Amino acid sequence: MAEADTTLNARAPTPARLPPALTNLIERIGALSLQQKLAAGAALALAIALIAGLLLWSKPADYAVLFSNLDERDGGAIITSLQQMNVPYRFSDNGSAILVPSSQVHDLRLRLAAQGLPRGGNVGFELMDNQKLGITQFAEQINYQRAVEGELARTIQNIGAVSAARVHLAIPKKTGFLRDKEKPAASVMVTLRPGRVLDEAQIAGIVHLVSSSVPELTPDRVTVVDQSGNLLTRSPNQNKGDLDAKQLAFIQEMEASYVRRVESILEPIVGAGNFKAQVAVDVDFNQTELTSESYRPNPAPDQAIRSQRIEERYGGEQVPQGVPGALTNQPPVPATAPITTPEVGQGAAATAAAAGGGRRERTATINYELDRTIQHTKKALGEVRRLTVAVVINQKTETTREGVKTIPSDEELAQLEKLVQNAVGLNPTRGDSITVSGALFAGKVEEIPPPWWKRLWSDPVMVELVREALRYLLLAVALAIVYFGVIRPLVRTATTKAEREEVQSAPRAAAAESEEEGAIVQLGGVSPAAPFERKLAELRRIAQNDPKLLANLIKEWLGATEKR
């Protein structure tokens, strides 16, 4: 028998530079029919589209903030414009911002600005720019009031704690009658940012800002409220009878100050964490004013005469003298001139009066200066009425050679109590009290850790890692489905069909070899120019897959040899 190259399905020789596995794959693809090639191409395109879709879906889009803290009207107009421009958009978690793809942020801002968006929730003096000809005075006054309200709201929004503000002005109509004249009023509503508050200085600033911007508006006619309806401005009459937050803050600050004093004196001695201190302060916030006026007599050495008046009277009615009779009833002697008769002195007159039976009267009035005291007393606000201090120290017991020892001991506790008294300035006459005791502190209670899945979902970093892992896992599952469900069945179908064709073509090749000498018996997909080892491997594969076919082929060869 002439030597022949044993190959099946002879094909064009493959370049030797390609690896055997790739060469075998190319030969198998070439062996497929046109219908199988179309089906394989469609499956491959479907797999590529599925993988690309999964990649695009798994990769989050990069969105950036377009506008935030918009008014409802501006937000609706912007969303309508984005829908008309077919631009995808999202809302932030709290709904306060509009998000768009980051690559289009600047372009969209310019395009929306060309449309006049956002217009802003508050209009200012730009409202006066487009005044129509023939507008009434009433409409002009309303526009001016709206402009003032908008400008004030914009100014208030510049405060860091305020996210939005609205101002309402009640400006009465001017009248020529003073009796009917009314004062303007204003109301301000502020929307505070989360976790922010306005202190009293900021509230007073808002009140004076509004009152200074409107003529004849006084600060007591300005009302400020927050988004929860809480009144932020209080008049002095409203504070009467109410518990003031300042007072509570003052008490807390004083108690914290006393606690810090106790901690600073005990921490170096007993150590941090080995004591607890609490201070209660009773503060008197009553405002008391007392005015008193007292009069006291001056002591003898310091007596001072303010005024003195002495009045003396001599004489009086004549007492009847002598024997009653006619001579007694005679008229008095005629008076003589003082020129001829000298004037009688005071002493002589008194003596004459006394001798004549007259009466002497002396009246003296002396006014002394009084010790007058006027005292006006006003008690200080926030006076401490009573101070109560409680300190507990961790008192441990240790076993030594001398026996069981308590640390700190009772004597040491007494010394510490004196130190605390001096540190807080204890005043027993005021009713202050202090208690320093020792006790064994309990250890820290170990909290049961939450389950691992709760800890996992509470950590944002772990949540993001799990999401990324799920994305890649889903992508791997999709690839596995495409490979095992589409590509591998197609390859198996093509391989099985090629083997069947090899089995069917083997008897025909043996018959053709017996009829024609020098014919080429083909084995598998091995080309005639393939090396001997590859041909031998192909024969072994055929022998393992279908030994009956190989036996019939050998019989055919033997029969053809005997005939010759």
ROMAR-783222 format. One line per field, with one value per residue (C-alpha): residue number from 1; residue in three letters; x, y, z. Coordinates in Angstrom, 2 decimals, decimal comma, always signed. Layout:
BEGIN
nr: NUM;...
rest: ALA;...
c1: X;...
c2: Y;...
c3: Z;...
end
This chain:
BEGIN
nr: 1;2;3;4;5;6;7;8;9;10;11;12;13;14;15;16;17;18;19;20;21;22;23;24;25;26;27;28;29;30;31;32;33;34;35;36;37;38;39;40;41;42;43;44;45;46;47;48;49;50;51;52;53;54;55;56;57;58;59;60;61;62;63;64;65;66;67;68;69;70;71;72;73;74;75;76;77;78;79;80;81;82;83;84;85;86;87;88;89;90;91;92;93;94;95;96;97;98;99;100;101;102;103;104;105;106;107;108;109;110;111;112;113;114;115;116;117;118;119;120;121;122;123;124;125;126;127;128;129;130;131;132;133;134;135;136;137;138;139;140;141;142;143;144;145;146;147;148;149;150;151;152;153;154;155;156;157;158;159;160;161;162;163;164;165;166;167;168;169;170;171;172;173;174;175;176;177;178;179;180;181;182;183;184;185;186;187;188;189;190;191;192;193;194;195;196;197;198;199;200;201;202;203;204;205;206;207;208;209;210;211;212;213;214;215;216;217;218;219;220;221;222;223;224;225;226;227;228;229;230;231;232;233;234;235;236;237;238;239;240;241;242;243;244;245;246;247;248;249;250;251;252;253;254;255;256;257;258;259;260;261;262;263;264;265;266;267;268;269;270;271;272;273;274;275;276;277;278;279;280;281;282;283;284;285;286;287;288;289;290;291;292;293;294;295;296;297;298;299;300;301;302;303;304;305;306;307;308;309;310;311;312;313;314;315;316;317;318;319;320;321;322;323;324;325;326;327;328;329;330;331;332;333;334;335;336;337;338;339;340;341;342;343;344;345;346;347;348;349;350;351;352;353;354;355;356;357;358;359;360;361;362;363;364;365;366;367;368;369;370;371;372;373;374;375;376;377;378;379;380;381;382;383;384;385;386;387;388;389;390;391;392;393;394;395;396;397;398;399;400;401;402;403;404;405;406;407;408;409;410;411;412;413;414;415;416;417;418;419;420;421;422;423;424;425;426;427;428;429;430;431;432;433;434;435;436;437;438;439;440;441;442;443;444;445;446;447;448;449;450;451;452;453;454;455;456;457;458;459;460;461;462;463;464;465;466;467;468;469;470;471;472;473;474;475;476;477;478;479;480;481;482;483;484;485;486;487;488;489;490;491;492;493;494;495;496;497;498;499;500;501;502;503;504;505;506;507;508;509;510;511;512;513;514;515;516;517;518;519;520;521;522;523;524;525;526;527;528;529;530;531;532;533;534;535;536;537;538;539;540;541;542;543;544;545;546;547;548;549;550;551;552;553;554;555;556;557;558;559;560;561;562;563;564
rest: MET;ALA;GLU;ALA;ASP;THR;THR;LEU;ASN;ALA;ARG;ALA;PRO;THR;PRO;ALA;ARG;LEU;PRO;PRO;ALA;LEU;THR;ASN;LEU;ILE;GLU;ARG;ILE;GLY;ALA;LEU;SER;LEU;GLN;GLN;LYS;LEU;ALA;ALA;GLY;ALA;ALA;LEU;ALA;LEU;ALA;ILE;ALA;LEU;ILE;ALA;GLY;LEU;LEU;LEU;TRP;SER;LYS;PRO;ALA;ASP;TYR;ALA;VAL;LEU;PHE;SER;ASN;LEU;ASP;GLU;ARG;ASP;GLY;GLY;ALA;ILE;ILE;THR;SER;LEU;GLN;GLN;MET;ASN;VAL;PRO;TYR;ARG;PHE;SER;ASP;ASN;GLY;SER;ALA;ILE;LEU;VAL;PRO;SER;SER;GLN;VAL;HIS;ASP;LEU;ARG;LEU;ARG;LEU;ALA;ALA;GLN;GLY;LEU;PRO;ARG;GLY;GLY;ASN;VAL;GLY;PHE;GLU;LEU;MET;ASP;ASN;GLN;LYS;LEU;GLY;ILE;THR;GLN;PHE;ALA;GLU;GLN;ILE;ASN;TYR;GLN;ARG;ALA;VAL;GLU;GLY;GLU;LEU;ALA;ARG;THR;ILE;GLN;ASN;ILE;GLY;ALA;VAL;SER;ALA;ALA;ARG;VAL;HIS;LEU;ALA;ILE;PRO;LYS;LYS;THR;GLY;PHE;LEU;ARG;ASP;LYS;GLU;LYS;PRO;ALA;ALA;SER;VAL;MET;VAL;THR;LEU;ARG;PRO;GLY;ARG;VAL;LEU;ASP;GLU;ALA;GLN;ILE;ALA;GLY;ILE;VAL;HIS;LEU;VAL;SER;SER;SER;VAL;PRO;GLU;LEU;THR;PRO;ASP;ARG;VAL;THR;VAL;VAL;ASP;GLN;SER;GLY;ASN;LEU;LEU;THR;ARG;SER;PRO;ASN;GLN;ASN;LYS;GLY;ASP;LEU;ASP;ALA;LYS;GLN;LEU;ALA;PHE;ILE;GLN;GLU;MET;GLU;ALA;SER;TYR;VAL;ARG;ARG;VAL;GLU;SER;ILE;LEU;GLU;PRO;ILE;VAL;GLY;ALA;GLY;ASN;PHE;LYS;ALA;GLN;VAL;ALA;VAL;ASP;VAL;ASP;PHE;ASN;GLN;THR;GLU;LEU;THR;SER;GLU;SER;TYR;ARG;PRO;ASN;PRO;ALA;PRO;ASP;GLN;ALA;ILE;ARG;SER;GLN;ARG;ILE;GLU;GLU;ARG;TYR;GLY;GLY;GLU;GLN;VAL;PRO;GLN;GLY;VAL;PRO;GLY;ALA;LEU;THR;ASN;GLN;PRO;PRO;VAL;PRO;ALA;THR;ALA;PRO;ILE;THR;THR;PRO;GLU;VAL;GLY;GLN;GLY;ALA;ALA;ALA;THR;ALA;ALA;ALA;ALA;GLY;GLY;GLY;ARG;ARG;GLU;ARG;THR;ALA;THR;ILE;ASN;TYR;GLU;LEU;ASP;ARG;THR;ILE;GLN;HIS;THR;LYS;LYS;ALA;LEU;GLY;GLU;VAL;ARG;ARG;LEU;THR;VAL;ALA;VAL;VAL;ILE;ASN;GLN;LYS;THR;GLU;THR;THR;ARG;GLU;GLY;VAL;LYS;THR;ILE;PRO;SER;ASP;GLU;GLU;LEU;ALA;GLN;LEU;GLU;LYS;LEU;VAL;GLN;ASN;ALA;VAL;GLY;LEU;ASN;PRO;THR;ARG;GLY;ASP;SER;ILE;THR;VAL;SER;GLY;ALA;LEU;PHE;ALA;GLY;LYS;VAL;GLU;GLU;ILE;PRO;PRO;PRO;TRP;TRP;LYS;ARG;LEU;TRP;SER;ASP;PRO;VAL;MET;VAL;GLU;LEU;VAL;ARG;GLU;ALA;LEU;ARG;TYR;LEU;LEU;LEU;ALA;VAL;ALA;LEU;ALA;ILE;VAL;TYR;PHE;GLY;VAL;ILE;ARG;PRO;LEU;VAL;ARG;THR;ALA;THR;THR;LYS;ALA;GLU;ARG;GLU;GLU;VAL;GLN;SER;ALA;PRO;ARG;ALA;ALA;ALA;ALA;GLU;SER;GLU;GLU;GLU;GLY;ALA;ILE;VAL;GLN;LEU;GLY;GLY;VAL;SER;PRO;ALA;ALA;PRO;PHE;GLU;ARG;LYS;LEU;ALA;GLU;LEU;ARG;ARG;ILE;ALA;GLN;ASN;ASP;PRO;LYS;LEU;LEU;ALA;ASN;LEU;ILE;LYS;GLU;TRP;LEU;GLY;ALA;THR;GLU;LYS;ARG
c1: +0,00;+1,33;+2,06;-0,62;-1,07;-3,80;-5,93;-9,62;-11,29;-8,24;-8,03;-5,64;-2,49;-2,50;+0,44;+2,83;+3,17;-0,31;-0,61;-2,22;-5,26;-6,03;-5,42;-7,80;-10,44;-10,14;-10,49;-13,58;-15,17;-14,42;-16,12;-19,42;-22,22;-23,48;-26,51;-24,32;-21,96;-24,88;-26,23;-22,81;-22,33;-25,75;-24,99;-21,62;-23,19;-25,86;-23,19;-21,16;-24,27;-25,21;-21,72;-21,60;-25,01;-23,97;-20,79;-22,69;-25,32;-22,83;-20,82;-22,61;-23,05;-21,10;-23,69;-22,99;-25,16;-26,77;-28,71;-29,59;-32,04;-34,38;-37,84;-40,68;-41,48;-37,86;-37,41;-40,44;-39,33;-35,81;-37,08;-39,40;-36,48;-34,31;-37,06;-37,38;-33,62;-33,67;-31,14;-31,23;-31,53;-31,83;-32,68;-30,41;-31,30;-33,00;-34,53;-32,86;-30,65;-31,00;-28,25;-27,22;-24,28;-21,10;-19,94;-23,00;-23,19;-21,56;-23,27;-26,70;-26,13;-25,35;-28,31;-30,70;-29,28;-30,15;-33,75;-33,65;-33,53;-33,42;-35,34;-35,04;-37,82;-37,49;-37,63;-35,72;-35,50;-35,16;-38,94;-38,86;-36,89;-39,85;-42,43;-45,24;-46,37;-49,58;-49,25;-51,39;-49,92;-51,33;-49,63;-46,40;-46,52;-47,18;-44,22;-42,00;-43,09;-42,41;-38,98;-38,12;-39,34;-37,26;-34,11;-34,48;-35,04;-31,92;-29,89;-31,14;-30,32;-26,65;-26,54;-24,81;-27,53;-30,38;-31,14;-34,26;-36,19;-39,41;-40,29;-43,82;-44,23;-47,44;-47,07;-50,18;-51,55;-50,35;-52,91;-52,92;-54,57;-52,21;-54,97;-55,45;-51,77;-50,61;-47,11;-45,77;-45,02;-42,95;-42,89;-39,87;-39,88;-36,50;-35,77;-32,74;-30,25;-30,31;-28,68;-28,25;-29,86;-29,88;-28,54;-30,01;-27,39;-28,27;-32,02;-31,46;-29,41;-32,27;-34,76;-32,66;-31,87;-35,56;-36,52;-33,74;-34,83;-38,42;-39,26;-40,94;-40,63;-39,53;-37,77;-40,60;-42,94;-40,76;-41,56;-39,21;-40,30;-38,57;-39,83;-41,35;-43,43;-41,31;-41,31;-37,72;-38,35;-39,77;-40,80;-39,87;-43,48;-43,48;-40,41;-42,13;-43,28;-41,57;-38,52;-35,70;-33,26;-30,47;-31,11;-30,90;-27,69;-26,25;-27,04;-25,54;-22,42;-21,99;-22,47;-19,96;-17,50;-17,76;-17,41;-14,24;-12,84;-13,51;-12,01;-8,88;-8,25;-9,08;-7,69;-4,01;-4,75;-7,12;-6,64;-8,97;-12,01;-11,82;-14,32;-17,55;-18,68;-22,00;-22,86;-26,32;-26,55;-29,63;-29,56;-31,82;-32,96;-35,43;-34,87;-35,36;-35,02;-35,34;-35,35;-35,33;-35,13;-34,22;-33,83;-31,60;-30,74;-27,25;-25,11;-24,24;-20,78;-21,88;-25,08;-25,67;-28,28;-30,15;-32,20;-32,92;-35,61;-36,00;-38,98;-39,41;-42,38;-42,50;-45,35;-48,92;-52,13;-51,68;-52,70;-54,96;-53,07;-53,89;-57,13;-60,12;-61,68;-62,03;-58,34;-57,96;-60,21;-58,33;-56,91;-53,25;-50,60;-49,89;-46,89;-43,71;-41,38;-38,24;-36,19;-37,10;-37,31;-34,59;-35,57;-35,83;-33,48;-34,41;-33,33;-34,94;-38,09;-38,12;-37,51;-40,26;-42,55;-41,77;-42,21;-45,37;-46,66;-46,13;-45,65;-42,53;-42,73;-39,77;-40,21;-37,23;-37,40;-34,24;-34,12;-31,32;-30,03;-31,20;-29,13;-31,07;-30,14;-31,62;-30,60;-31,41;-30,54;-30,77;-29,93;-27,55;-29,14;-28,01;-27,00;-26,17;-28,52;-27,30;-24,59;-24,75;-21,77;-21,71;-18,51;-18,11;-14,64;-13,74;-12,76;-10,95;-9,69;-6,22;-4,73;-1,26;+0,97;-0,66;-4,10;-6,95;-6,40;-8,94;-7,75;-8,48;-9,07;-11,64;-9,01;-8,03;-11,67;-11,99;-8,95;-10,35;-13,62;-11,79;-9,99;-13,26;-14,81;-12,03;-12,07;-15,76;-15,77;-18,34;-20,27;-22,01;-23,85;-25,56;-26,78;-24,23;-23,61;-21,05;-20,86;-17,74;-18,13;-16,31;-17,82;-16,64;-17,21;-18,81;-16,94;-18,00;-20,85;-19,76;-22,25;-23,30;-21,98;-24,62;-24,67;-22,12;-24,70;-25,88;-22,31;-21,78;-24,73;-23,94;-20,50;-20,79;-17,41;-18,40;-21,75;-19,99;-17,58;-20,46;-22,23;-19,15;-18,67;-22,31;-21,86;-18,83;-20,49;-23,54;-21,28;-19,49;-22,82;-23,97;-20,75;-21,11;-24,70;-23,66;-20,73;-22,45;-25,86;-25,01;-21,39;-20,55;-23,70;-22,98;-19,38;-20,48;-23,05;-20,48;-17,93;-20,43;-21,54;-17,94;-17,20;-20,27;-19,11;-15,69;-17,29;-19,41;-16,51;-14,09;-15,61;-15,84;-12,20;-11,15;-13,11;-11,58;-8,14;-8,76;-9,98;-7,27;-3,68;-1,92;-5,20;-4,99;-6,78;-7,72;-7,95;-9,86;-9,02;-5,25;-3,73;-1,41;+1,51;+0,95;+3,71;+3,53;+2,88;-0,24;-1,51;-0,86;-2,75;-5,69;-5,77;-5,75;-8,65;-10,67;-9,83;-11,07;-14,23;-15,31;-13,24;-15,77;-15,16;-11,41;-11,84;-13,94;-11,34;-8,54;-10,63;-11,13;-7,39;-6,62;-9,23;-7,80;-4,29;-5,36;-7,06;-3,87
c2: +0,00;+3,36;+5,65;+8,25;+11,14;+10,26;+13,41;+14,17;+17,26;+18,60;+22,38;+25,08;+25,07;+27,41;+29,69;+28,17;+31,38;+31,01;+28,90;+25,45;+26,34;+29,41;+27,46;+24,72;+27,36;+28,99;+25,61;+24,78;+28,13;+27,58;+24,16;+25,76;+26,26;+29,69;+29,41;+28,43;+31,33;+33,78;+32,38;+32,56;+36,15;+37,17;+35,50;+37,22;+40,62;+40,02;+39,12;+42,25;+44,44;+42,83;+43,32;+46,94;+47,62;+46,11;+48,17;+51,35;+50,48;+49,51;+52,72;+55,57;+58,74;+61,75;+64,37;+67,84;+70,54;+72,88;+75,08;+74,74;+76,34;+77,41;+78,83;+76,51;+78,63;+78,81;+75,09;+74,23;+76,54;+75,09;+71,49;+72,37;+73,85;+70,78;+68,49;+70,56;+70,32;+66,51;+66,84;+64,17;+65,55;+64,34;+65,72;+65,60;+63,44;+66,30;+67,71;+71,11;+70,89;+69,93;+67,66;+67,32;+65,59;+67,34;+67,81;+69,99;+72,11;+75,28;+75,05;+74,64;+77,54;+79,87;+78,62;+79,00;+82,45;+83,48;+82,54;+84,58;+81,58;+81,46;+84,63;+84,40;+84,20;+87,85;+90,76;+93,92;+97,37;+95,84;+95,75;+99,51;+99,19;+98,13;+100,69;+101,14;+104,51;+105,61;+103,40;+104,54;+105,94;+103,02;+100,45;+102,42;+102,46;+98,68;+98,04;+100,21;+98,31;+94,95;+96,18;+97,24;+93,91;+91,99;+93,98;+93,50;+89,75;+89,48;+91,34;+89,11;+85,97;+86,97;+85,97;+82,61;+80,90;+82,05;+80,12;+82,06;+85,10;+86,94;+90,46;+91,91;+95,64;+97,25;+100,87;+102,93;+105,47;+108,99;+111,40;+115,08;+114,58;+113,87;+112,21;+109,53;+108,97;+105,35;+103,97;+101,34;+97,76;+94,91;+91,12;+88,99;+85,22;+83,48;+79,90;+78,71;+76,17;+72,72;+72,83;+76,63;+79,20;+82,97;+84,54;+87,69;+89,93;+88,66;+89,01;+92,58;+93,23;+92,05;+94,20;+97,35;+96,64;+96,55;+99,48;+101,64;+100,91;+102,12;+105,68;+106,12;+102,40;+101,77;+98,55;+97,62;+97,22;+94,65;+90,96;+88,12;+84,45;+81,30;+78,55;+76,67;+79,66;+80,44;+84,11;+85,32;+88,91;+89,54;+92,80;+93,61;+93,08;+89,59;+88,62;+89,38;+86,23;+83,97;+81,84;+83,51;+81,35;+83,70;+82,86;+79,14;+79,61;+81,73;+79,04;+76,31;+78,38;+79,03;+75,35;+74,33;+76,87;+75,43;+71,88;+72,87;+74,28;+71,00;+68,97;+71,12;+70,59;+66,86;+65,53;+65,77;+64,04;+61,15;+61,00;+61,56;+59,31;+58,51;+61,14;+62,79;+66,26;+68,05;+71,58;+73,10;+76,89;+78,73;+82,14;+85,06;+86,86;+89,16;+92,83;+94,76;+98,52;+100,04;+103,70;+104,61;+107,94;+108,06;+110,87;+110,64;+113,25;+114,61;+113,62;+116,28;+117,23;+117,55;+119,49;+122,26;+125,01;+125,71;+128,67;+130,28;+132,76;+134,23;+136,47;+138,17;+140,18;+142,41;+144,13;+143,41;+144,59;+146,73;+145,14;+147,33;+148,84;+151,04;+151,76;+151,68;+155,05;+158,13;+158,73;+155,32;+156,04;+159,14;+159,30;+158,55;+161,21;+162,75;+161,34;+163,28;+163,63;+161,52;+164,67;+165,86;+162,41;+159,92;+156,56;+153,72;+150,82;+147,22;+146,18;+149,16;+148,51;+144,91;+145,99;+148,59;+146,06;+143,64;+146,35;+147,43;+143,89;+143,25;+139,86;+138,61;+136,14;+134,54;+132,37;+130,67;+128,58;+126,68;+124,52;+121,97;+120,26;+116,61;+113,62;+112,76;+109,68;+108,78;+105,33;+103,87;+100,20;+98,07;+94,39;+92,94;+90,61;+87,00;+86,89;+83,43;+82,52;+78,99;+76,65;+72,86;+70,68;+66,89;+64,94;+61,18;+59,62;+56,12;+54,46;+51,19;+48,55;+47,03;+44,12;+44,84;+43,30;+45,42;+44,24;+45,63;+49,28;+51,73;+54,27;+57,10;+56,82;+58,75;+61,24;+61,89;+62,36;+64,99;+66,82;+66,66;+68,09;+71,11;+71,60;+71,57;+74,03;+76,52;+75,93;+76,81;+79,51;+77,84;+80,24;+78,41;+81,56;+81,65;+78,07;+76,41;+72,70;+70,21;+66,44;+64,43;+60,66;+57,60;+54,70;+51,86;+52,73;+50,12;+49,05;+50,02;+47,94;+46,32;+46,94;+44,02;+44,75;+44,81;+42,04;+42,21;+43,05;+46,06;+47,26;+46,69;+48,81;+51,52;+52,10;+54,16;+52,97;+49,32;+49,98;+51,50;+48,54;+46,06;+47,93;+47,84;+44,13;+43,43;+45,29;+43,25;+40,03;+40,78;+41,44;+38,11;+36,27;+37,88;+36,85;+33,30;+33,12;+34,31;+31,86;+28,75;+29,51;+30,80;+30,48;+27,04;+25,29;+26,73;+25,50;+22,06;+21,88;+22,85;+20,35;+17,49;+18,16;+18,25;+14,90;+13,36;+14,52;+13,00;+9,67;+9,66;+10,61;+7,99;+4,88;+6,84;+7,85;+4,19;+3,02;+5,69;+4,65;+1,00;+1,96;+4,40;+3,83;+6,79;+8,24;+10,33;+9,06;+12,03;+12,01;+14,63;+18,24;+17,55;+18,89;+16,65;+18,89;+18,42;+16,69;+13,03;+13,66;+15,63;+12,90;+10,31;+12,37;+12,68;+8,90;+8,37;+10,76;+8,90;+5,61;+6,85;+8,48;+5,83;+2,59;+0,82;+3,24;+2,73;-1,04;-0,90;+1,38;-1,10;-3,94;-2,00;-1,42;-5,11;-6,16;-3,82;-5,17;-8,85;-8,11;-6,68
c3: +0,00;-0,86;+1,99;+2,48;+4,86;+7,30;+7,77;+8,03;+6,63;+4,89;+4,94;+3,95;+6,00;+9,00;+9,62;+12,08;+14,09;+15,61;+18,80;+18,41;+20,52;+18,39;+15,21;+16,36;+17,24;+13,82;+12,10;+14,14;+13,36;+9,70;+9,88;+11,03;+8,60;+7,61;+9,89;+12,84;+12,16;+12,10;+15,35;+17,00;+15,84;+17,18;+20,50;+20,70;+19,92;+22,56;+25,11;+24,31;+24,58;+27,87;+29,30;+28,13;+29,64;+32,92;+32,96;+32,25;+34,84;+37,51;+37,08;+38,86;+36,89;+38,12;+39,10;+40,43;+41,99;+39,49;+41,95;+45,62;+48,07;+45,30;+45,60;+44,53;+41,48;+40,37;+40,94;+38,82;+36,00;+35,99;+35,90;+33,01;+31,07;+31,75;+30,47;+27,32;+26,78;+27,43;+30,25;+32,98;+36,49;+40,04;+43,46;+46,49;+49,48;+51,34;+48,15;+48,49;+45,39;+41,70;+40,37;+36,73;+35,01;+36,07;+32,48;+31,72;+34,87;+33,52;+30,15;+31,76;+34,13;+31,23;+29,20;+32,14;+32,92;+29,36;+30,21;+33,42;+35,75;+38,64;+39,26;+43,06;+45,62;+46,62;+44,22;+45,02;+43,53;+40,09;+40,22;+39,68;+36,45;+34,33;+35,44;+32,97;+31,78;+33,47;+36,53;+39,45;+42,64;+44,62;+42,38;+42,52;+46,33;+46,40;+44,10;+46,28;+49,39;+47,66;+46,63;+50,20;+51,56;+49,01;+49,69;+53,45;+52,99;+50,82;+53,43;+56,26;+54,22;+54,29;+57,98;+58,26;+60,30;+58,02;+54,86;+53,82;+55,05;+54,33;+55,43;+55,68;+56,15;+57,36;+56,29;+57,04;+54,65;+55,24;+56,63;+57,47;+60,85;+63,73;+65,73;+63,05;+62,40;+62,86;+63,21;+60,77;+61,83;+60,42;+60,67;+59,77;+59,31;+59,10;+58,08;+60,00;+58,76;+60,43;+63,83;+63,85;+66,16;+66,45;+69,62;+71,11;+69,52;+66,05;+66,72;+67,92;+64,80;+62,56;+64,50;+64,23;+60,58;+59,69;+61,91;+60,45;+56,89;+57,25;+58,28;+61,69;+62,46;+66,05;+67,16;+69,53;+66,53;+64,76;+65,27;+64,34;+64,21;+62,96;+60,67;+63,64;+64,70;+67,76;+68,71;+68,81;+69,89;+73,36;+74,90;+78,52;+79,63;+78,14;+80,12;+83,43;+85,15;+82,62;+83,14;+81,32;+79,39;+80,46;+84,07;+83,42;+81,45;+84,27;+86,87;+84,71;+84,12;+87,85;+88,72;+86,06;+87,43;+90,93;+89,58;+87,74;+90,96;+92,77;+89,93;+89,79;+93,53;+93,69;+90,42;+91,40;+94,72;+93,94;+90,15;+87,26;+87,18;+90,91;+92,03;+91,00;+92,03;+91,72;+92,79;+93,22;+93,33;+94,58;+92,89;+93,74;+90,61;+92,40;+91,75;+95,00;+95,54;+99,06;+100,06;+103,79;+105,67;+109,42;+111,98;+115,04;+117,67;+117,63;+120,58;+123,18;+121,97;+118,36;+118,95;+116,46;+116,96;+113,80;+115,15;+118,55;+119,69;+123,21;+124,13;+127,54;+128,82;+131,95;+133,73;+133,36;+135,17;+138,34;+141,55;+143,67;+146,60;+149,63;+151,40;+149,19;+148,86;+146,77;+146,37;+144,93;+142,03;+140,93;+137,45;+136,90;+137,00;+133,60;+131,82;+131,69;+128,77;+128,78;+128,42;+131,85;+133,38;+132,57;+131,07;+133,47;+132,69;+132,17;+135,57;+137,13;+135,15;+136,29;+139,81;+139,52;+137,97;+140,73;+143,26;+141,59;+141,59;+137,73;+135,99;+134,06;+131,15;+129,27;+126,14;+124,46;+121,20;+120,16;+116,95;+116,82;+113,59;+113,29;+112,09;+108,92;+106,86;+103,42;+102,14;+98,68;+98,35;+95,18;+95,43;+92,90;+90,35;+90,59;+94,22;+95,55;+98,36;+99,04;+97,82;+98,07;+97,17;+96,96;+96,28;+96,13;+96,03;+94,94;+98,24;+97,66;+100,09;+99,82;+101,73;+103,13;+105,76;+108,43;+107,34;+105,28;+104,47;+103,06;+100,54;+101,13;+104,86;+106,88;+108,01;+104,43;+103,49;+106,21;+104,85;+101,34;+102,61;+104,04;+100,74;+98,84;+101,31;+100,71;+96,97;+96,55;+99,25;+101,51;+103,78;+106,68;+107,81;+104,42;+104,85;+102,54;+102,97;+101,72;+101,74;+100,92;+101,16;+99,93;+98,01;+95,85;+92,19;+89,99;+86,89;+83,45;+82,07;+78,85;+76,15;+73,99;+70,52;+67,81;+65,19;+62,43;+59,81;+61,81;+62,22;+58,51;+57,46;+60,01;+58,47;+55,26;+53,98;+54,35;+52,70;+49,70;+49,51;+49,63;+46,86;+44,67;+45,39;+44,47;+41,20;+40,20;+41,40;+39,28;+36,31;+36,85;+37,08;+33,83;+32,10;+33,43;+32,18;+28,73;+28,56;+29,92;+28,44;+24,96;+23,87;+25,29;+23,93;+20,48;+20,59;+21,73;+18,95;+16,34;+17,70;+17,80;+14,25;+13,04;+14,72;+13,14;+9,74;+10,47;+11,39;+8,28;+6,02;+7,42;+5,57;+2,39;+2,69;+3,29;+0,24;-1,88;-0,72;-1,63;-5,08;-5,90;-4,95;-3,56;-2,24;+0,86;+3,96;+6,08;+9,85;+11,83;+11,23;+10,79;+7,59;+5,52;+6,38;+10,14;+12,13;+13,02;+16,74;+15,95;+13,62;+16,30;+18,87;+16,49;+15,98;+19,72;+20,14;+17,49;+19,15;+22,50;+21,16;+18,66;+18,77;+16,56;+13,74;+14,03;+14,00;+10,84;+9,27;+10,07;+8,64;+5,46;+5,22;+5,77;+3,20;+0,63;+1,28;+0,85;-2,42;-3,73
end
